[in-house]
Amino acid sequence: MTVPVNGNTGCTTFQIVSNAFGQPSDTNYFISLGGVSKTGIIEQTSVFIGSCAVPLAVKLHLEGPYDTGTLLMRDDLRAAGTVPSIEPYTALGYPNAASGGAETTTAGVLAVSGTDAIVDWVRIELRSSTDPTVLVATRHGLVQRDGDVVSAADGVSNVTIGNIPGSYYVVVRHRNHLGAMTATALALNLTATSIDYRNPATLTFGTDARKTIGAVMALWAGDVNSNGQLKYAGNGNDRDALLTAIGGTVPTNTVSGQYRQEDINLNGQVKYAGSANDRDILLQNIGGSVPTAVRNAQLP
């Protein structure tokens, strides 16, 4: 049996159903599957037809640019004109799913100043409710100074992700900060789901997935090589990348005006020594006293 569904212009759920026997409408149709009469919901699986991307009202702070004086993040990269118009994560090797990747923004979005000014690109992932190691959908958006994550297309709307309402773990990631994931799978539907990673009351997977800064939480800064670790010494550490970026021999050198992974505090400058340097953030976040310590992202 084929049931055509025509004329749908948005997101619709479709089921084969019947009312209880004895109702007047029973005279209009009768369905028998395999010779067995059925009432109620005949096919229990809802089929989503049309564009059914789920909206997410995500908020987060990045430790690197967070200013404890203003309680906002700085937008130095935007002000310097170095935020790229296309998301950087695909080029860095992050995998995509469900049509995620290659999101772009406009000069108009990046021209906005004030509280809603853009800080940088961020990444949202949906992971399977039964196996959170399985990537189901991805989407890249822009985070504003106050922490709102918005659509790159207009800089205002909520990010929409995937085409599959259901229950998922929600992960937020940044190219040189450690990612965080919700503690449980959340039921996502066509009404925007609010997830505030700035709020200590929002539970996350693992232990110390976010850093406490005053009354708010932020993603840990320092993952220069995007491998899910903060590492100061040993193979694959993040500190060596800082030194290499400034030339490798003179620790007081700086690199300015570039959009770089090594710019941990996102101030538009890679700095290894002196005030407001990037190296100190890394050392502090692994504990501050044992340089061989490692902090791992709390992602399965």
Buried (B, 14 or more C-beta within 10 A) or exposed (E): EEEEEEEEEEBBEBEBEBEEEEEEEEEEEEEEEEEEEBBEEBEEEEEBEEEBBBBBBBBBBBBBBBEEEEBBBBBBBBBBEBBBEBBBBBEEEBEBBBBBBEBEBEEEBBEBEEEBBBBBBBBBBBBBBEEBEEBBBBBBBBBBBBBBBBBBBEBEEBBBBBBBBBBBBBBBBBBBBBBBBBBBBBEBEBEBBEBBBBBEEBEBBBEEBBBEBEEBBBBBBBBBBBEBBBBBBEEEBBBBBBBEBBEEEEBEBBBEEBBBBBBBBBBBBBBBBEEEBBBBBBBBBBBEEEBEBBBBBBBE
